[in-house]
Amino acid sequence: MVASETPSRELMSGQLGIWYAQQLSPGNPAYNIGNCVEIHGELDADLLVTALRRALDEADAYRLRFRIEADTPRQYVDDTPDHAVQVLDLSTAQDPRGAADTWMREELEHPVDLTGQPLYRHAVLKLGESTHLWYQRIHHVALDGVSLRIFSGRVADIYTALAEGRDPADGAPESVAVLMDADRSYRDSADFGRDRDFWTGLLADLPDAAVTESREAGPDTHRARRMPDAPARHLSDVGPAETGALKAVARRLKTSFAALMISAAALYHHRITGAEDIVVGVSVNGRTRRAELAIPGMTSNIMPIRLSITPTTTVAELVRETGRALHAGLRHQRYQYKDILADLRRVGGGALCGLIVNVIPMEQPLRFGDCSATITGLSSGPTEDLKIDVYDRSPDVGLQIAVDVNRDLHTPTAGQDISRRLRTVLNWLTEAAPNDTVAHVDLLDGVERRWVVEGWNATAVGGGVGVGLVPELFAAQVARTPGSVAVVAGGVGCRTPNSMRGRVVWRGC
């Protein structure tokens, strides 16, 4: 059957927003999501390719194709795909890991034609006899980040079964059509209206979102809203000991690890911005039935939770409020973030959630036969402002924290700075008592503190600058450098006109 004759389905709610955003910027690769699985041990690369192709046959979301019918995007499953898997031997390169990182970074920036084929890319990169990388990339319109981990686990299970001579048929996921049916049923149900009322009631009186971090204004800062470019990502590893300490704090406070990490991000936001009415966007599955959780597909959503944090808020109060907000919101998580924006009349306006947090929980450690493996997140899609992905990996590896910042809004070093300050909050939480107030969190490091306490208070004038009134100093500077820019406003610099170089007019109020 040719593609034009294959029965098609409507796009799910979460897919539609991504589809239309991509149409506004066809060459933008920001919606490419991907990860890298680092495998240690005597891996059979050919067997991994076999397992990968079998898993791709099972997971029909990878075989989704898109076309336009009557000016409307539709999707269908291609039953005749060619699962190309590239195998690269980089072991002879001077720096195999560096060569692999460069290759993956460049490949991840490959633009995708949503009406073309295919939407994904897989590759096995050999770095040495006992080290391989499995790279996977797919467009977000077909799969979400949780599905990448589901799929990775399935490939590992198939590889292990084949290596041990077992039939890997058990564990194959159901069709993505199950998710499509569930999405349509939800939008036609009474739950849809109840969820809309819940979010409207929670957020109707919300003030504008606070800026998440100091920003370096540039010529693009105030331009019309568009699909953001791929964010700048900074990765930070949290060792097993620190990870264990954080999980002990969560147990001591009788909260989940995810709630603790979201609380930490919200606390960072409060301390940086001074905002007390805070909305944090939390990445959720958008699925409420257990049978749907193991099916690769695109159902993820951003769930806004609203928190009140003041300097007198205690640690116990913060995590308790976060837990309650999560519990209440998760019952309404299927209602799409884009629909909330439309209901609040914020489409095209300021971001509802300046901060997005995605805590990806630990699953069974990945093993390919006798080989151990660790997942590194490479990209989880664009961000309006700031996004923090927390990858909860195996206990002997610890966490990985990825900080994504919008390049148009943040300075080049913002991701690194945010990561460092978030780690400061996490370290403080491991030592704080439940009744300690959040005002005690100090985000300044030693260098920054010296600047604030000593540098900014060093009022002695030097360097040849004279002493006098501001108009007099201004006039002296004009005389010294008559051709230099005198005033900068709104990104536009103005030089002192010839007619004014002999006089300075100062108006005060």
C-alpha positions in Angstrom: 0.0 0.0 0.0 1.4 3.4 -1.0 1.7 6.1 1.7 -1.2 8.2 0.2 -3.5 5.2 0.7 -2.5 4.3 4.2 -5.2 5.2 6.7 -4.3 8.2 8.8 -5.1 9.6 12.2 -5.4 13.0 13.7 -2.5 14.3 15.7 -2.7 14.0 19.5 -3.0 17.2 21.6 0.6 17.3 22.6 1.7 16.7 19.0 -0.3 19.6 17.5 1.6 22.4 19.3 4.9 21.0 18.2 3.8 20.5 14.6 2.6 24.1 14.3 5.7 25.5 16.1 7.9 23.7 13.7 6.0 25.0 10.7 6.9 28.6 11.8 10.6 27.7 11.7 11.1 24.7 9.3 14.9 24.6 9.5 15.1 24.9 13.3 16.4 21.7 14.9 15.3 22.7 18.5 12.6 19.9 18.6 15.2 17.2 18.0 15.4 15.2 21.3 18.1 12.6 22.0 20.3 10.8 24.3 23.5 8.8 24.4 23.9 5.4 26.1 27.4 4.7 27.2 28.0 0.9 27.3 31.0 -0.6 29.1 32.1 -4.2 28.6 32.5 -6.7 25.8 29.6 -5.6 23.7 28.6 -7.4 20.5 27.9 -4.4 18.3 26.2 -6.5 15.6 23.9 -8.0 18.2 23.1 -4.5 19.4 22.1 -3.5 15.9 19.9 -6.5 15.6 18.2 -5.8 18.9 17.7 -2.2 17.9 16.1 -3.0 14.6 13.8 -5.5 16.3 12.7 -2.8 18.9 12.1 -0.4 16.1 9.8 -2.9 14.5 7.9 -3.2 17.7 7.6 0.5 18.6 5.4 1.9 15.8 5.7 5.5 17.1 9.2 5.4 15.5 7.5 4.6 12.2 5.0 7.5 12.3 4.9 9.6 9.2 3.1 12.8 8.6 1.2 14.4 5.7 -1.2 17.2 5.0 -4.8 16.3 4.1 -7.3 19.1 3.5 -4.9 21.6 5.0 -4.7 19.5 8.2 -1.7 17.5 9.5 -2.4 13.8 9.8 -0.2 10.9 10.8 0.1 7.2 9.8 2.3 4.3 10.6 4.7 3.3 7.8 4.7 -0.6 7.6 7.7 -0.7 5.2 10.5 1.2 6.9 14.2 0.8 6.4 15.7 0.8 9.9 19.1 2.2 9.0 21.6 2.0 11.9 25.0 3.6 11.4 28.1 2.0 12.9 31.2 4.1 13.3 34.6 3.0 14.6 36.2 6.0 16.2 38.7 4.0 18.3 41.6 5.1 16.1 40.9 8.8 16.5 43.4 10.8 18.6 40.5 11.6 21.0 37.8 9.1 20.4 35.4 10.6 23.0 35.9 14.1 21.7 35.3 12.9 18.1 32.1 11.2 19.2 30.9 14.2 21.1 31.5 16.4 18.0 29.7 14.0 15.8 26.7 13.7 18.1 26.5 17.5 18.6 26.5 18.1 14.8 24.1 15.3 14.1 21.6 16.6 16.7 21.5 19.9 14.8 20.3 18.2 11.7 17.0 19.9 10.6 14.1 17.4 10.1 11.4 17.6 7.4 8.2 16.4 9.2 6.7 15.2 5.9 9.9 13.4 5.0 11.4 10.2 6.2 12.6 9.2 8.6 12.2 11.3 11.8 14.9 9.4 13.8 18.6 8.5 13.6 20.4 5.7 15.5 24.2 5.1 15.5 26.6 2.8 17.4 30.0 4.5 18.0 32.9 2.4 19.0 35.4 4.3 21.2 37.5 1.2 22.2 37.3 -2.5 22.7 35.3 -2.1 25.9 33.5 1.2 25.3 30.6 1.9 22.9 28.1 4.7 22.6 24.6 4.2 21.3 23.3 7.5 20.0 19.6 8.1 19.3 17.7 11.2 18.0 14.1 11.6 17.1 11.8 14.6 16.5 9.7 15.5 19.5 6.4 15.3 17.5 6.8 11.5 17.5 8.2 10.8 20.9 8.8 12.3 24.3 11.7 12.1 26.6 10.2 9.4 28.8 9.6 7.3 25.7 13.3 7.4 24.9 14.1 5.8 28.2 11.3 3.2 27.7 12.7 2.4 24.3 16.3 2.2 25.6 15.2 -0.3 28.3 13.4 -2.4 25.7 16.5 -2.5 23.4 18.6 -3.6 26.4 16.1 -6.4 27.3 16.1 -7.7 23.7 19.9 -7.6 23.5 20.2 -9.6 26.8 17.6 -12.1 25.8 19.2 -12.7 22.4 22.7 -13.0 24.1 21.3 -15.6 26.4 19.4 -17.5 23.7 16.0 -16.6 25.0 12.9 -15.4 23.0 12.6 -11.6 23.6 8.9 -11.6 22.6 7.7 -10.9 26.1 7.6 -7.2 26.9 6.8 -5.8 23.4 4.9 -2.5 23.8 1.3 -2.0 22.6 0.7 0.2 19.5 0.8 4.0 19.7 -2.8 3.8 18.5 -3.7 3.1 22.2 -2.4 6.5 23.1 -4.2 8.2 20.2 -7.5 6.6 21.2 -7.0 7.6 24.9 -6.3 11.2 23.8 -9.4 11.4 21.7 -11.5 9.9 24.5 -10.2 12.3 27.0 -11.0 15.4 24.9 -14.5 14.1 24.4 -15.1 13.4 28.1 -16.4 15.4 31.0 -12.9 15.2 32.5 -11.6 17.7 29.9 -14.0 20.4 31.1 -13.3 19.7 34.8 -9.6 19.9 34.2 -10.0 23.2 32.3 -12.0 24.6 35.3 -9.3 23.5 37.7 -6.4 25.2 35.9 -8.4 28.4 35.2 -9.3 28.7 38.8 -5.8 28.1 40.0 -4.1 30.6 37.6 -6.7 33.2 36.7 -5.2 35.9 39.0 -1.6 35.1 38.2 0.8 38.0 37.8 3.4 38.0 35.0 6.1 35.4 35.3 9.3 36.6 37.0 12.6 36.7 35.1 14.6 33.6 36.2 18.1 35.0 36.0 20.0 38.2 35.2 20.1 38.6 31.4 22.4 40.3 29.0 20.2 42.4 26.7 20.9 42.1 23.0 19.3 43.2 19.8 17.0 40.2 19.7 15.7 40.5 23.3 12.5 42.4 22.5 11.8 40.9 19.1 8.4 39.2 18.3 7.9 35.8 19.9 8.9 32.8 17.8 10.0 29.3 18.2 13.2 29.4 20.3 16.4 28.0 18.9 18.0 25.0 20.4 18.9 26.0 24.0 22.4 26.2 25.4 22.9 23.1 27.7 25.2 22.8 30.7 25.6 19.3 32.2 26.6 18.7 35.8 27.1 15.4 37.5 26.1 14.8 41.2 28.1 12.0 42.7 26.6 8.9 44.4 27.3 10.2 47.9 25.6 13.6 47.3 22.7 11.9 45.5 22.3 9.5 48.5 22.3 12.5 50.9 19.5 14.2 48.9 17.4 11.1 48.9 17.9 10.8 52.6 16.6 14.4 53.0 13.5 13.5 50.9 12.8 10.5 53.2 13.4 12.6 56.3 10.9 15.2 55.1 8.5 12.5 54.0 8.3 13.7 50.4 9.3 12.2 47.1 12.7 12.8 45.5 11.0 14.6 42.6 9.1 16.9 45.0 12.4 17.7 46.7 14.2 18.6 43.4 11.3 20.8 42.3 11.3 22.5 45.7 15.0 23.2 45.3 14.5 24.7 41.8 11.6 26.9 43.1 13.8 28.0 46.0 16.6 28.9 43.6 14.0 30.9 41.6 12.8 32.7 44.7 16.2 33.6 45.9 17.4 34.9 42.5 14.3 36.9 41.5 12.7 37.8 44.9 9.4 36.6 43.5 7.0 35.1 46.2 4.1 34.0 43.9 5.9 31.4 41.7 4.7 29.1 39.0 7.0 26.2 38.1 6.3 24.2 35.0 6.7 20.5 35.8 7.2 18.0 32.9 4.6 15.1 33.2 3.8 12.0 31.2 0.3 13.2 30.4 -0.9 9.6 31.0 -3.0 8.3 33.8 -3.5 4.7 33.0 -0.9 2.1 33.8 -1.3 0.3 30.5 -0.2 3.5 28.7 3.0 4.1 30.6 5.1 1.5 28.6 4.1 2.7 25.2 6.5 4.9 23.3 4.8 8.0 21.9 4.3 11.8 22.4 2.0 12.6 25.3 4.2 14.6 27.6 2.9 17.9 29.0 3.9 20.9 31.1 1.9 21.0 34.3 2.1 24.4 36.1 2.2 24.3 39.9 1.8 27.5 41.9 3.8 28.1 45.1 4.0 30.8 47.7 7.6 31.3 49.0 8.6 34.1 51.3 11.9 34.6 53.3 10.2 33.2 56.4 9.0 30.0 54.6 10.7 26.9 56.2 12.1 23.9 54.4 9.3 21.7 55.7 6.6 24.2 54.6 8.2 24.5 51.1 8.4 20.7 50.4 4.9 20.2 51.9 3.4 22.8 49.7 5.2 21.5 46.7 4.0 17.9 47.4 0.4 19.1 47.8 0.5 21.1 44.5 1.9 18.1 42.7 -0.7 15.8 44.1 -3.5 18.2 43.1 -2.1 18.9 39.7 -1.4 15.3 38.6 -5.1 14.5 38.6 -5.5 17.1 35.9 -2.2 16.6 34.0 -3.8 15.6 30.7 -5.1 19.1 30.0 -2.6 20.6 27.6 -0.3 23.5 28.6 -1.1 25.2 25.3 -4.8 25.1 26.1 -4.1 26.7 29.5 -2.3 29.5 27.8 -5.3 30.0 25.4 -7.8 29.9 28.3 -5.7 32.6 30.2 -5.3 34.6 26.9 -1.5 34.3 27.2 -0.8 32.9 23.7 1.9 35.1 22.2 2.5 36.9 25.4 4.8 36.3 28.3 5.7 32.8 29.4 3.4 31.3 32.1 6.3 29.3 33.5 9.7 30.9 33.3 11.1 27.8 35.0 10.5 24.3 33.7 11.7 21.3 35.8 11.8 17.7 34.5 12.7 15.0 37.0 13.2 11.7 35.2 13.0 8.9 37.8 15.4 6.0 38.2 14.3 2.8 36.5 16.1 -0.5 36.5 19.8 0.0 35.7 20.4 -0.6 32.0 22.4 -3.7 31.2 23.2 -5.2 27.8 24.0 -8.8 28.8 27.1 -8.5 31.0 27.7 -4.9 30.0 26.7 -1.9 32.2 25.3 1.3 30.7 24.6 4.9 31.6 22.3 7.3 29.8 23.2 10.9 29.2 20.5 13.3 28.0 21.6 15.3 25.0 18.5 17.4 24.2 14.9 17.6 25.5 13.5 20.2 23.1 13.4 24.0 23.2 12.8 26.2 26.2 11.1 29.6 26.5 13.5 30.7 29.3 15.0 28.2 31.7 14.6 24.4 31.9 16.2 22.0 34.4 16.3 18.3 33.6 17.3 16.0 36.5 18.3 12.5 35.3 18.1 10.0 38.3 20.5 7.3 37.2 21.7 4.2 38.9 22.8 4.5 42.6 26.5 3.9 41.7 26.5 6.7 39.2 24.3 9.4 40.8 22.4 12.3 39.2 22.9 14.3 36.1 21.5 17.8 36.0 21.1 19.5 32.6 20.4 23.2 32.6 19.0 24.5 29.3 18.7 28.3 28.7 17.2 30.3 25.9 20.1 31.8 24.0 18.1 34.9 23.2 17.5 35.7 26.8 20.5 34.6 28.8 24.2 35.3 28.8 26.6 32.6 27.4 27.7 31.6 30.9 24.2 31.6 32.4 23.7 27.8 32.3 26.9 27.2 34.2 26.1 29.9 36.7 22.6 28.6 37.3 23.9 25.0 37.7 26.4 26.1 40.3 23.8 28.1 42.3 21.3 25.2 42.1 24.0 22.9 43.5 24.4 25.4 46.3 20.7 25.1 47.1 20.9 21.3 47.0 23.9 21.3 49.3 22.2 23.6 51.7 19.1 21.4 51.8 21.2 18.4 52.8 22.3 20.2 56.0 19.3 22.4 56.8 16.8 21.5 59.5 13.1 21.2 58.6 12.3 24.5 60.5 15.2 26.5 58.9 13.9 29.4 56.8 14.8 29.7 53.1 16.3 33.2 53.7 19.4 31.4 55.0 20.3 30.1 51.5 23.3 32.1 50.3 23.8 31.8 46.5 27.0 33.8 46.3 30.3 32.0 46.1 33.5 33.4 47.6 34.5 35.5 44.6 31.0 37.0 44.2 30.8 37.8 47.9 34.1 39.7 47.8 32.8 41.7 44.9 29.6 42.6 46.8 31.2 43.3 50.2 34.5 44.8 49.1 34.5 45.7 45.4 31.1 47.4 45.2 31.8 49.3 48.4 35.2 50.5 47.3 34.2 54.1 46.7 37.7 55.6 46.4 38.1 57.2 42.9 41.2 56.4 41.0 42.5 55.8 37.5 42.8 59.4 36.6 39.1 60.2 37.1 38.6 63.6 38.6 36.5 64.6 41.5 33.5 66.9 40.9 29.9 67.2 40.0 28.5 64.8 37.4 28.0 67.6 34.8 31.6 68.7 35.2 32.9 65.1 34.9 30.7 64.6 31.8 32.0 67.7 30.2 35.6 66.7 30.9 35.0 63.3 29.3 33.5 65.0 26.2 36.6 67.1 25.8 38.9 64.1 26.1 37.0 61.8 23.7 34.7 64.0 21.5 34.0 61.2 19.0 33.0 58.5 21.5 29.4 57.3 22.3 27.9 59.5 24.9 24.5 57.8 25.6 23.2 54.3 25.0 19.4 53.7 25.3 17.4 50.8 24.0 20.5 49.3 22.3 21.1 52.6 20.3 24.2 54.7 21.0 24.4 58.4 20.4 27.5 60.5 20.0 27.8 64.1 21.2 26.9 66.5 18.4 29.5 69.0 17.3 27.2 71.8 18.4 27.2 70.5 21.9 30.8 69.7 22.4 31.6 73.0 24.0 28.7 73.0 26.4 26.8 70.5 28.5 23.2 71.0 29.6 22.2 69.2 32.7 18.5 68.9 33.8 17.6 67.3 37.0 14.3 66.7 38.7 
